[in-house]
């Protein structure tokens, strides 16, 4: 028999085309298939992140975890009303059991800061991609371990520093910074003048019966339960976070680093303490300054929880001072004012999307000016998952911004300037400071390290 080469080539080409079409169809079907999602930490921002994800992609919430059973039940009811299947997801009080039983593809970590590292590392080990809230960790060794785990297991990890996805700030970066309207920038002021609820008072008491306070405390030091600690005001205590520096400075510092394409500062210094609000039960500073020194550029942070802000329109923001003008940028707006002028020539405001997402109108505690940024941050996360690429707020970027804020607190504690070596990941010539890069864990929890993930 004589082989018809032309016919054979046609059949091979047809088979190849069918194979390519089949793969393309499968890829489309995969993108349309609901992604299996779990949330660990069902408080305020955990639900905010999850609901924004539900708005932008077909997902099925296959598990919720929280140590507050009342909060957990409320979250399950809300999710059943939000997700397309209308199913009420299974609930768990131990994140390890959720991960083992449900094997989610995507895990959102919205716990208090002292509970970020362990669930994130456990999730990537089990093959999930992770969205973790900022700051990524309470100490620097935790953060290094989180980066190492993401890289070792090849997972996409997005950090909730959504200024990088905020529409009006993306515009400011493009139209002002990247177009060179500022000229040379040698000084940036970042600041927060919110009260942060430090004046609230409550007596210690027994934990409520619906809260597993031992598990809530986890690796943090055990302290008497106080109603202010849970929910939300745990940020007032060193035991669970890094104060206003770790809560608010990280957003602005990360935004500045992103806008100006900055990495690690060379030196970090800080000073502050409880200078005014001595009656508060909070043990974090009510006043603090820090300098992140990039040698030819200083980024200077200031916060105080008392008094008035210098500019009432910008109580939490960054001011970029350039040779040719000044850029004011916050979560609400931006303005560019050329040198020698008093009025802005470029401006923009936060995008509100109530027409497209009317459910935002009735969601409890939603920050409407942030919702659009969160949605785009989730979309960037999903795009990185599909492409197996680094998202805009990759875990390493989140680590740098988080670690800088932690180092500022160490500098304040030691009352001296720290020089940071980004290669060795150590404070240069300061053994005492290096010992403070890792907090002790309460037993039986084991502190993660980069070499043991």
N, C-alpha and C positions, 0 to 999 in steps of 0.2 A: 504494500500500500504506500502511496506517495503522500507525504505530509504537505498540506496546503499552508505554507508559512504565513501568507497574508491573513488567511482565516484564523490561524492560530494566534497571531499577534492581536487580531481584533478581539478574540475571545478573552485573551489575557487582559487586554486593556479594559474590556467590559467588566471583567471580574474585579479588577483593581478599582474601577469607578464605583462598582456596587459596594466593595469593601469600604472605600472612603465615605460613600454616602451612608453606609450602615454605621460607621464610627461617628459621623457627624450627627446622625439621628440619635444615636445613643448619648452623645454629649449633650444635645438639646434636652433629651428626656431626663438626663441626670440633673441638669440645671433646673428643670421644672419640678423634679421630684422634691417634695418637702424635706428639708434638711432636719435631722434629728438634733434638737437643741435642749440643753439643760441649763438651769440657773442655780448657782450656789450663792446664797445670800439674798433673801427676798425682801429686803428693806427698800427704802426710798429709791436709791439710784440703781439698784439691781433691777427693779421693775421698770424704771425709766429706760434703761438700756434694752431690756427684753421687748418692751412694747414698741420701741423704735425699730428693732430688728423685725418684728412681726409685720410692721407697716411696709417694709421695703422688700421682703422676700417670702416665698412660700416656705414656711417652717412648721414643724410639729414639735411642740414642747413636750418632751418625753419624761421630764423629771424636774422637780423643784426641791431644793434643800434649804432648810433653816432650822436653827435650834430653838426658835420661838414658834411654838405650835400654832398659836393664834395668828401670827403674821403669815405663817405658811398656809394655813387654811384660807385666809383672805386672798393671798396671791393666787392660789389654785382656782378660786372662784373667778377672779378677774381675768386670768389667762383663758379660762373656758369661754368667757364672753368675747375675748379678743381674737383667738386663733380660729382659722378657717374651719377646722374640724369640729369646733365647739366642745371638744373633749376636755375633761378635767384631768390634768396630768397627775401621775403618781407623785406622792410626797415622801420626803426622807428627812431625817434629822442627822444623818451621818453621810457626808459627801462621798465617802469611800464606797458605801453600799450603793448609792445612786450610780456612780461610775461603773461599778462591776455589773450591776443588773441591767442598766439601760444602754450602756456603751454609746453615749451620744457622740455625734460628729463634731458638734460645736458646744463649748462650755463657756458661759458667762460667769465671771467671778465678781460678785458685788458685795462681798463681806466687808466688815471693818478691816482696817489696814493690817492688823496683826495676823489676819487670817488669809492674806493674799497668796503667800508663797506656797504653802503646802498643797492647797487644792489645785493651783495652777500647775505645779510640777506633777502631781498625781494625774491630772487630766491629759497632759501631753504624753506621759508615759503610756497611757491607755489609747493613744492614737487620736486624741481630739485636738482640734484647733481652738484657741482660747482668746477671749476678750476679757482682759483684766483691768480693773479700775486702778486709778492712780492714788497715791504713789505706789509703785509696784511692790514695795517692801517697807518694813520698819527698820531694817539695817542693811548695810552694803553687801555683806556676804550672802544674805538671802537673795538680793538682786542679782548678784553674779551667778548664783545657782540657777535662778530662773532663766537667765540668758543661756547658760550652758545646757539646760534641759531642752529649751526650744530648739537649739541647734542640734543637739545629739539625736533627738527624735524627729527632726525635720518637720516641725509643726509651725504653723502661722500663729503668731501671737500679736494682737493689737492691744495697745494701752489706751485707756479712756481719757487721753489728752486731746479732746476734740476741737481745741482751738485750731489745729492743723486742718480741720475739715469745715471750719466756720465760714460760710459764704462771703460775708463782708470782710473778713480778715484775709481770706484767699485773694480777694480783690485788692485789698490794701498792699499785700505782698507783691502782687503783680504790677499794679499801677504806680506804686510809690517806690518800694524798695528795689525791685528788679529793673524798673525803668531809670533808676539812678537819680530820682528827684531829691533824695536826702543828701546826696554827696557822701563824703566820708562821715561815718558815724563813730564817735569816740566815747559816747556816754548814753546809757539807757537807764531810766528810772522805772522800776516795777514796784508795785505797792498794793496794799489792801487796808482799808480803813473801816471795815465792817466790825460790828460789835461781837459777832460770833457766839452770842448767847452766854458769854462768860459770867454775866451777873445773875444767872439763874441759881437758885438755891434749893436744896432738898436734903433731908436727913437720910443716913444709911438705913437700910431695912432688909428684910428677907426678900430674896428674889421671888417674883410671881411664879405660881405653880406651872404656868404654861411655858416657862423659860428654863432651859437646861443651862444654868449659869456656869457650871464647871466646863462644859463643852464650849460655851460662848467665850470663856476666858482662854481656853486652849493653851497655846504655848506662852501666853503673856503671864506676867506675875499675877497671882491671885490677890485681889483687894476686896474689901467689903462691898457688897452690892449697893449701888445708889441708883435711884430712879432716873437720874440724869444720864447715866451711862448708856442705857438702852431704851429706845433707839436713838441714833443720830448724834447725841452729845458725847459719845465716847471720844470724839475728837478733842475734847477739853483736857484729856489726860495723856501724859507721856507713855503710860503703860501700853496704849493701843495704837499710837501713831507718832507723828513727828510735829505736833502742834500746828500752828497756822502756817509755818514754813512748809511743812509737808502737805498741807491741805490746799493752800491758796497760792503760795509762791511757785510751786511746781508748775501750775498752769501757765503763769505769766513767763517764768523762766523758759519753759519749753517752747512757748510761742516765740520768744525772742530768739532762741537758738534756731528754730525752724525758719523764721523770717530772714535772719542774717547768716544762716548756714554755719553755726558755731558748734564746736565739739565740747571738749572738756576745758574748763578754765585752768589757768596755771596755779593760781592761789585763791583761797577762800578765807574770808574773815567774817566775824559776826559778833555782835554785842547786844545785850538786852536782858529782860527778866520781867518779873511782876513788879512794876513800878508804880501802878496807880490802883488797880482793882484788887486790893489785898483781902477783901471780904469774900471773894469768890472761892468756891471749892475747887475750881480748876487749878491744875498745877503747871500749865503751859504759860509761856510769856504773854503778857498783854502788850508788850512793846519789844520790837526787835528790828535791827538793821543787819544787812549782810552785803558784802562786796564780793562779786564773782569777777575775778581779775583775769582778763584775757590779754594783759600787757598793753596792747594798743587800744583796748576797749574795756571799760568797766561797766558791768551791769550791777546796779545798786538796788537792793530790796529794802523796803520799809513797811512795817505794819504796826498799827496800834489799834486797840479796840475801844479807845476812849477819844473824846474830842471830835471835831469836825474834819472832814476831808478838805484839803486845800482847794480842790475843784469838785464841787458837788456832782457834776455830770460824769465824773470819772472816779468813783470811789474804789474801784479795783481795776487796774489797768497797767499799761506800759506806755511810757513816753520815750520815743526815739529822737535824740538830738543829733542832727546832721549839720554839716557846713551850710547846706542850701535850704534847710527847713526842718520842721518838727512834725513827727507823726505821733498822734495820740490814738491808741488802740485799746478797746475793751470788748467785753462780750456783747455789749449793746451797740457799739458804733465805732467808727474811725473818722479822723479828720487829718488832712495834711495842710499845714500852714507854712507857706514859703518864708524864708528868712526876711525880716524887715516888714512883714505883713502881720495884721492882727486877725484877719478872717481866713478861714480855710478856702482853698481852691478845689479841693477834692474831698468828698465825704461819702459815707455809706452807713447804713443801719442794719441791725439784725433782721434776717428774713423770717417772717411769720407766715406759716402755711396752713391757716385754718380752713381755707377753701378746699385744699387737697386732702386734708386730714381733719375733718370736723370732730373726730373723737378727742382731739387734743383739748377741745373746749371744756370738757367735763372731767378730764383725768385729774385726780387729786395730786396736788404738789408738783405738777408739771412746771418746768421752766420753759415757757413758750419761746423765749428768745434763744434757747439752746436746742430745741427739738430738731430744727432743720440741720444744725451741725451734727447732732447725734445720728440722724438718719444717714447723712453722707458719710459719716465715720463708719457706720455699719456697712454701707455699700462698698466702701474702700476695703474693709475687712473681707467681705465676701469675694470681691474681685481678686484679692491676694490669695484667698483659698483656692479659687478656680485656676489661677495661674501658677500657684505654688511660688509666690513671690513675696517680697517684703512689703508690708502695708506702710502707710504714711507715718503711723505712730508705732513702728516696730518695737518689740520688747527691748532692744538695745538702746534705742532712743529714749524710751521710758526709763530705762535703768540710769542713763547718764543724768537726766533731769532729776530723778528721784534721789540719786546718790549725791548730787550737788547740794540739795536741800538738807540731806542728812549730815553731810560734812559741815554745812553752816552751823547746824546745831552742835556738832562736836567742837567746832571752833569757839562757839559761844561758851560751852561748858568749860573748856580748857583755857579760855581767855587768851588765845594766841592764833596767829595766822597759820593756816595749813597749806603746804605745798603738795600737790597731788601728782602722782606719776601714773598716767593712764596705761602704761605698759605693764608695770608690776601690780597695778591696782592697789597701791599702798600710799600712805602719807609719808613723804620723804623725811627721813631722819627723826621720826617721832614715834617711838614704840608705844607710848601711852595712848596716842591718838589711834594707832593701828589696832590696839586692843579693843577700842570702842567701836570698831567696824562690825562687830558681831555681838548681838545681845544674847544673854543666856536664855535658854528655853526652859519652861517649866516641865518637869517630868509628867508623863512618860513621852512627851513629844520630843522629837530629835531634830535639831537644827540642820537644814540642808546646806550642803557645801558644793562648789562647782565640780569637784572630783568624785562626788558620790550621788549623782542623780541618774 
